[in-house]
Amino acid sequence: MACTISTDAYKIQKHNVDDIISNLPEGVLLHILSLLPTKDAVRTSILAKKWKQLWTYLSAFDFNFRHPRYDLDPRNQNNTENSLLDQKNKENSLLDLVGRLLHESYRVERLCVQIFKSVIDADKVNSLIYFAAKHKMQYLKLSLGHPDDKFVLPHSFSTFESLNELWLGLHFTLHIPSGIHFPKLKTLVVSDVTFANEKSFQRLFSGCSVLQELTLHDWSWENIMHINIAISTLRELTIRFNMLSEDIHDDMTVMIDTPNLLYLRCRCDPTIQFIPVNLTSIVDADIDLGFLYPPNELYTAKCAIELLSGLSNVKSLKLANDTLESLHHTKDTLHLLPLFDNLTHLDVYSVISAKTNEVLMNILQKTPKLEVLEIPAAVLNYLDGEDLILNSVPCCFNSSLNRLCFSNFYGNEYEIQFVTFILKNAPYLRKIDIHCSRRLIADIEKLDDVCNQFEDVCLESCVVMFHPSYYDDESSDDESDEDEAANSEVLPAAESL
């Protein structure tokens, strides 16, 4: 049956809708605009006269432009150098547009501009910073430029007196002039930057008088050999370097002089020498000294020992297996490691290799107050025939260890023996979390047998919990579907005994 709508009724309905939108309070309209992508918020200026300038009252802008190569279809014959040049001109025009929008805006508290790995005119960046500096900005994130370009950070940068958080991803060779000062900056992230020289690096950090969080991510060592991070107010430091970088070599040093540092996360090439100074307040550390090429074994071990020696006051420590690998090369000097008197939580992640087991046991001998131990597998070479060597048991097993966690448990005999040994020699143990492989979970008979063996020696005060594994490289793709089905049937939730 045909349906008709009264013209008058339609006009009334349309009029009411228009009235509802136009009569919303300005604060509500601004909140709606703040939920839109920036480009869409700006486009609302064409809706009606009331909307023309409304977007200029927004306080947060996020301009995110993809690399032009991502938009180019390799099957398109028009993807020539001229096309890339057109894209370059387009993106520089976009920077001009961002500058004009900032100039017209009444207040901008948060600004993010990302144009990934594109050739940008330095003058355009200067202009953008100039327009942004007139606002009392609290958050600024810049990710733009190309490594082949050079850029001098303009003095207008020092006028961001209200800036609280800065993400500096300028893919240039960056010159930092003297006089840069951020009196309120508490969070600084520096990524993908090539500093012109060591002075430029130091000038940036010397201007951060109240900095609390610092992240250095994949910036280039091309013009730098030695850096000194001496910031008394720093609470959190994250250092991540690209281990594929060809400009990393021996004799590069990072001095960390941060007496109030609480958290340290370090993932980088082990050939970089870290010199920790006054890390007396350190609480949490995560150390991953990985390498992709054969290193200078003795030198990397020396660097690893020096870094860990500066963390003797840490309470929670995460170590990647690569870090233990580095230490293994000079296992005869492991006695140089400090006593970790305050350490209560040790987490070793990634798969432990046979040659790093001894290193781990040496570290455990230096953790008298350890309460929680997380390891990816049993310590294989710590077995002596049928039993473990009792007089080599770390003292923390007998005095303080109350929780043990295995990341990937297969139910092999040596694993069962290791857990049984700990159950017999850790009187304060309260909980063991065992993350089982999919194959073990699917084998109900074997899982029951493991449970029974642990039950025979388990203390009444200790609970053994079985969980699905975090990861499992044992099962093939062909059997993964079957294992996942078994997983849901056998262990819908953690089992315990």
Solvent accessible surface area in square Angstrom, and as a share of the most:
residue,aa,sasa,rsa
1,M,238,1.06
2,A,93,0.72
3,C,117,0.70
4,T,125,0.73
5,I,127,0.64
6,S,66,0.43
7,T,91,0.53
8,D,99,0.51
9,A,53,0.41
10,Y,116,0.44
11,K,126,0.53
12,I,108,0.55
13,Q,115,0.51
14,K,110,0.47
15,H,113,0.51
16,N,74,0.38
17,V,73,0.42
18,D,71,0.37
19,D,48,0.25
20,I,113,0.57
21,I,79,0.40
22,S,52,0.34
23,N,113,0.58
24,L,56,0.28
25,P,83,0.52
26,E,91,0.41
27,G,52,0.50
28,V,64,0.37
29,L,2,0.01
30,L,31,0.15
31,H,111,0.50
32,I,72,0.37
33,L,1,0.01
34,S,66,0.43
35,L,127,0.63
36,L,70,0.35
37,P,77,0.48
38,T,10,0.06
39,K,126,0.53
40,D,46,0.24
41,A,1,0.01
42,V,31,0.18
43,R,144,0.52
44,T,16,0.09
45,S,27,0.18
46,I,147,0.75
47,L,113,0.56
48,A,52,0.41
49,K,187,0.79
50,K,96,0.41
51,W,29,0.10
52,K,119,0.50
53,Q,88,0.39
54,L,7,0.03
55,W,11,0.04
56,T,0,0.00
57,Y,81,0.31
58,L,11,0.06
59,S,29,0.19
60,A,50,0.39
61,F,7,0.03
62,D,78,0.40
63,F,13,0.06
64,N,82,0.42
65,F,42,0.18
66,R,141,0.51
67,H,21,0.09
68,P,11,0.07
69,R,148,0.54
70,Y,136,0.52
71,D,76,0.39
72,L,40,0.20
73,D,56,0.29
74,P,125,0.79
75,R,205,0.75
76,N,68,0.35
77,Q,171,0.76
78,N,107,0.55
79,N,46,0.24
80,T,67,0.39
81,E,146,0.66
82,N,107,0.55
83,S,25,0.16
84,L,48,0.24
85,L,94,0.47
86,D,89,0.46
87,Q,35,0.15
88,K,62,0.26
89,N,79,0.40
90,K,118,0.50
91,E,6,0.03
92,N,9,0.05
93,S,64,0.41
94,L,37,0.19
95,L,3,0.01
96,D,50,0.26
97,L,70,0.35
98,V,1,0.00
99,G,4,0.03
100,R,131,0.48
101,L,14,0.07
102,L,1,0.01
103,H,107,0.48
104,E,91,0.41
105,S,5,0.03
106,Y,138,0.53
107,R,118,0.43
108,V,1,0.01
109,E,60,0.27
110,R,119,0.43
111,L,0,0.00
112,C,13,0.08
113,V,0,0.00
114,Q,22,0.10
115,I,0,0.00
116,F,67,0.28
117,K,115,0.49
118,S,6,0.04
119,V,58,0.34
120,I,3,0.02
121,D,59,0.31
122,A,33,0.25
123,D,111,0.58
124,K,57,0.24
125,V,0,0.00
126,N,52,0.26
127,S,45,0.29
128,L,2,0.01
129,I,1,0.01
130,Y,146,0.55
131,F,46,0.19
132,A,2,0.02
133,A,16,0.13
134,K,105,0.45
135,H,14,0.06
136,K,168,0.71
137,M,0,0.00
138,Q,91,0.41
139,Y,29,0.11
140,L,1,0.01
141,K,46,0.19
142,L,3,0.01
143,S,14,0.09
144,L,0,0.00
145,G,0,0.00
146,H,49,0.22
147,P,79,0.49
148,D,121,0.63
149,D,36,0.18
150,K,149,0.63
151,F,4,0.01
152,V,86,0.49
153,L,0,0.00
154,P,24,0.15
155,H,118,0.52
156,S,29,0.18
157,F,0,0.00
158,S,32,0.20
159,T,74,0.43
160,F,3,0.01
161,E,109,0.49
162,S,30,0.19
163,L,0,0.00
164,N,59,0.30
165,E,45,0.20
166,L,0,0.00
167,W,83,0.29
168,L,1,0.01
169,G,4,0.04
170,L,0,0.00
171,H,15,0.07
172,F,1,0.00
173,T,23,0.13
174,L,0,0.00
175,H,67,0.30
176,I,3,0.01
177,P,20,0.13
178,S,69,0.45
179,G,63,0.61
180,I,9,0.04
181,H,82,0.36
182,F,0,0.00
183,P,43,0.27
184,K,120,0.51
185,L,0,0.00
186,K,87,0.37
187,T,24,0.14
188,L,0,0.00
189,V,15,0.09
190,V,0,0.00
191,S,21,0.14
192,D,60,0.31
193,V,0,0.00
194,T,18,0.11
195,F,1,0.00
196,A,16,0.13
197,N,64,0.33
198,E,60,0.27
199,K,139,0.59
200,S,2,0.01
201,F,0,0.00
202,Q,61,0.27
203,R,91,0.33
204,L,0,0.00
205,F,9,0.04
206,S,92,0.60
207,G,4,0.04
208,C,4,0.02
209,S,63,0.41
210,V,54,0.31
211,L,0,0.00
212,Q,69,0.31
213,E,73,0.33
214,L,1,0.00
215,T,26,0.15
216,L,0,0.00
217,H,57,0.25
218,D,45,0.23
219,W,8,0.03
220,S,26,0.16
221,W,4,0.02
222,E,118,0.53
223,N,62,0.32
224,I,3,0.01
225,M,64,0.29
226,H,93,0.42
227,I,6,0.03
228,N,60,0.31
229,I,0,0.00
230,A,59,0.46
231,I,10,0.05
232,S,69,0.44
233,T,42,0.24
234,L,0,0.00
235,R,91,0.33
236,E,47,0.21
237,L,0,0.00
238,T,11,0.06
239,I,0,0.00
240,R,90,0.33
241,F,3,0.01
242,N,71,0.36
243,M,25,0.11
244,L,105,0.52
245,S,39,0.25
246,E,173,0.78
247,D,37,0.19
248,I,23,0.12
249,H,92,0.41
250,D,46,0.24
251,D,88,0.45
252,M,2,0.01
253,T,20,0.12
254,V,1,0.00
255,M,70,0.31
256,I,0,0.00
257,D,41,0.21
258,T,0,0.00
259,P,46,0.29
260,N,61,0.31
261,L,0,0.00
262,L,58,0.29
263,Y,77,0.29
264,L,1,0.01
265,R,92,0.34
266,C,3,0.02
267,R,115,0.42
268,C,0,0.00
269,D,21,0.11
270,P,0,0.00
271,T,17,0.10
272,I,2,0.01
273,Q,29,0.13
274,F,3,0.01
275,I,45,0.23
276,P,24,0.15
277,V,46,0.26
278,N,84,0.43
279,L,9,0.04
280,T,90,0.52
281,S,40,0.26
282,I,3,0.02
283,V,49,0.28
284,D,39,0.20
285,A,0,0.00
286,D,37,0.19
287,I,0,0.00
288,D,20,0.10
289,L,3,0.02
290,G,2,0.02
291,F,53,0.22
292,L,111,0.55
293,Y,141,0.53
294,P,130,0.82
295,P,30,0.19
296,N,79,0.40
297,E,88,0.40
298,L,121,0.60
299,Y,40,0.15
300,T,0,0.00
301,A,0,0.00
302,K,110,0.47
303,C,3,0.02
304,A,0,0.00
305,I,16,0.08
306,E,50,0.23
307,L,1,0.01
308,L,1,0.01
309,S,42,0.27
310,G,21,0.20
311,L,0,0.00
312,S,33,0.21
313,N,51,0.26
314,V,0,0.00
315,K,102,0.43
316,S,27,0.18
317,L,1,0.01
318,K,84,0.36
319,L,0,0.00
320,A,4,0.03
321,N,14,0.07
322,D,55,0.28
323,T,0,0.00
324,L,0,0.00
325,E,25,0.11
326,S,0,0.00
327,L,0,0.00
328,H,38,0.17
329,H,44,0.20
330,T,23,0.13
331,K,92,0.39
332,D,125,0.65
333,T,47,0.27
334,L,3,0.01
335,H,128,0.57
336,L,106,0.53
337,L,5,0.03
338,P,27,0.17
339,L,96,0.48
340,F,2,0.01
341,D,62,0.32
342,N,57,0.29
343,L,0,0.00
344,T,48,0.28
345,H,56,0.25
346,L,0,0.00
347,D,22,0.11
348,V,1,0.01
349,Y,73,0.28
350,S,54,0.35
351,V,89,0.51
352,I,14,0.07
353,S,35,0.22
354,A,61,0.47
355,K,94,0.40
356,T,0,0.00
357,N,1,0.00
358,E,76,0.34
359,V,0,0.00
360,L,0,0.00
361,M,8,0.03
362,N,51,0.26
363,I,1,0.01
364,L,2,0.01
365,Q,77,0.34
366,K,38,0.16
367,T,0,0.00
368,P,35,0.22
369,K,108,0.46
370,L,0,0.00
371,E,71,0.32
372,V,25,0.14
373,L,1,0.01
374,E,34,0.15
375,I,1,0.00
376,P,4,0.03
377,A,23,0.18
378,A,2,0.01
379,V,2,0.01
380,L,69,0.34
381,N,86,0.44
382,Y,31,0.12
383,L,51,0.26
384,D,86,0.45
385,G,68,0.66
386,E,148,0.66
387,D,100,0.52
388,L,12,0.06
389,I,74,0.38
390,L,117,0.58
391,N,140,0.72
392,S,34,0.22
393,V,14,0.08
394,P,0,0.00
395,C,64,0.38
396,C,0,0.00
397,F,1,0.00
398,N,72,0.37
399,S,63,0.40
400,S,25,0.16
401,L,0,0.00
402,N,46,0.24
403,R,74,0.27
404,L,0,0.00
405,C,2,0.01
406,F,1,0.00
407,S,18,0.12
408,N,6,0.03
409,F,1,0.00
410,Y,51,0.20
411,G,3,0.03
412,N,56,0.29
413,E,121,0.54
414,Y,76,0.29
415,E,2,0.01
416,I,10,0.05
417,Q,36,0.16
418,F,3,0.01
419,V,0,0.00
420,T,25,0.15
421,F,19,0.08
422,I,0,0.00
423,L,2,0.01
424,K,133,0.56
425,N,25,0.13
426,A,0,0.00
427,P,70,0.44
428,Y,112,0.43
429,L,0,0.00
430,R,113,0.41
431,K,74,0.31
432,I,0,0.00
433,D,5,0.03
434,I,0,0.00
435,H,17,0.07
436,C,0,0.00
437,S,1,0.00
438,R,47,0.17
439,R,116,0.42
440,L,3,0.02
441,I,0,0.00
442,A,39,0.30
443,D,61,0.32
444,I,101,0.51
445,E,145,0.65
446,K,77,0.33
447,L,4,0.02
448,D,74,0.38
449,D,71,0.37
450,V,0,0.00
451,C,23,0.14
452,N,83,0.43
453,Q,61,0.27
454,F,0,0.00
455,E,104,0.47
456,D,122,0.63
457,V,41,0.24
458,C,28,0.17
459,L,68,0.34
460,E,185,0.83
461,S,56,0.36
462,C,5,0.03
463,V,63,0.36
464,V,0,0.00
465,M,38,0.17
466,F,1,0.00
467,H,36,0.16
468,P,51,0.32
469,S,24,0.16
470,Y,144,0.55
471,Y,81,0.31
472,D,25,0.13
473,D,112,0.58
474,E,58,0.26
475,S,15,0.10
476,S,59,0.38
477,D,127,0.66
478,D,133,0.69
479,E,44,0.20
480,S,21,0.14
481,D,106,0.55
482,E,126,0.56
483,D,11,0.06
484,E,98,0.44
485,A,54,0.42
486,A,19,0.15
487,N,29,0.15
488,S,72,0.47
489,E,138,0.62
490,V,22,0.12
491,L,5,0.02
492,P,110,0.69
493,A,70,0.54
494,A,41,0.32
495,E,70,0.31
496,S,66,0.42
497,L,56,0.28
